[in-house]
Amino acid sequence: MRQQHHTFHIATRGTGLYEFTHDVARWVGDSGLREGLLTLFVRHTSASLVVQENADPDVRRDLQAFLARLVPEGDPLYAHVMEGPDDMPAHVRAALTQTHLGIPVRDGRMVLGTWQGIYLFEHRRAGHLRQVAAHLLGE
């Protein structure tokens, strides 16, 4: 078994889904590994990772609107407010989604469905530079 490590840096401009499928695909292809398992892990507590449809942007907008309704800003339930009104909802949204993904690799390519893309889901309103750690294990 061989392994490869990499960190993807994703600049966000505020709340939304930022696709980085092509960057990951390029790195996997350049790794020289033909079969294995790719693990992606976001190194933040107010952003998450999702595999989502990459054809119709309405899907991403609807997902974002649903989470905003489910976990609204300004809820009096939140005690943690010192980092701004969007911070605690961002933590809850990240907890409800995923901080890591596991994706099989076959023939040097990720085994994703036709309309699937890999997204960093930014839950804060301000832009950030996010890091996603990648680990590829295989042969």
N, C-alpha and C positions, 0 to 999 in steps of 0.2 A: 504494500500500500504506500502511496505517496500522498503528500498534502501540499496545498498552496494556501497562502493567506494574502489578503488584500483589504484595504480600507477605501470605501467609496465616499467621496465628499459631495454632498448635495446641498446646493444653495437654494433656500426657499425665499419666497417673497410674501409669506403669510400663509394663512390657513388654506389648505388644499392638498390635492394628490399630485405628486411629482414622479412621473415615470422614469425609471432608470434601467429598464429591461435591456436595452441595446448595449449599455455599458457593461452590464453583468454578462451578457451573452458573448461580448468581445473578449472579456477577461477569461471566461470559461474556455472559449475556443483557443485562446493563446496559451492556456495552461499546459496543453499536451496530454491532459487526462481524458480518457475516452469514456470511462464508466465510473460512477461514483455518486456521492451525495454532496450537494451544496447547501451550506447553512449560512443564512444572512441574519445579522443581529444589529438592531438599532441601539446606539449607545446613548440614548436620551430617555427621559421619563415623560416628556410632553409631545412626543412624536411616536409613530408606530409604522409597521410594515403591513401591507396587504397585497394579495394577488387579486386583481380585479379586471373587469372587462376593459379593453383598450380600444374598442371600436367606436362606441357611442359616448361622447362626453357627458350626456345627460345622466348616465349611470353614476358617474363620479359626483356630479352636482347633487343628484338625489341622495346619495350616500352621505355626503357632507351635510345636507339639509336635515336628514333624519337624525344624525348624531347631534346637530345643534339643537334640535327640538328635544331629543332625549336627555341631553346634558346641557341645559342652558347656562349662560353666564348670569351672574347676579343672583343665583339661588341663595336664600338666607341660610341654607343648610351648611354652606362652606365656612369653615373657620379660617382656612388658609387663604388670605386675600392680599398679603403684603407684596406679592409679585405682580399684581394686577388682576382685574376681573376675569381675564381669559386663562389664567394659569391653572387654577384648580380644575375647571372644566377640561382643560387639555390633559391633565393627569388622569382624570376619569375616562376620557375618550381613549387614551392610550391603553388603559387597563382593560377596556372592553374590546379592543382590537387585538393586535399581536405585536410582540417585540422581536420575534424571530420567525423565520420561515425555513422549511426544509424542502428542497427541490431536487428530484432525481436528475442525474446526468447520464445520458446514453448516446453513444457515438459522438462524443465531444460536444453535445448540445443539451441545454436544459429541456426537460420533458414538460413543456407547458402546452396548454390547449391553444387552439387557433386564435381565440380572442383574449387570452390571458396576458396581462402585463404585471410587472413588479413595480410597486409604488411605495414611496415614502409618503406617509400621511402626516402632514404638518398640522398640529392642533393649536398652535399659537398664532395670533394675528400679526406679530412682527416677523420679519425675515430672520432666518438663522442659517448657520452653516452646520449641517447635520452630518454625522459620521455613521456609516453602516459597515460593520466588520463582516468580512466574508471568509469562509473556510471551506475549502473543497478537498474532500477525501476520496481517493479512488485509485484507479490504475489507468 
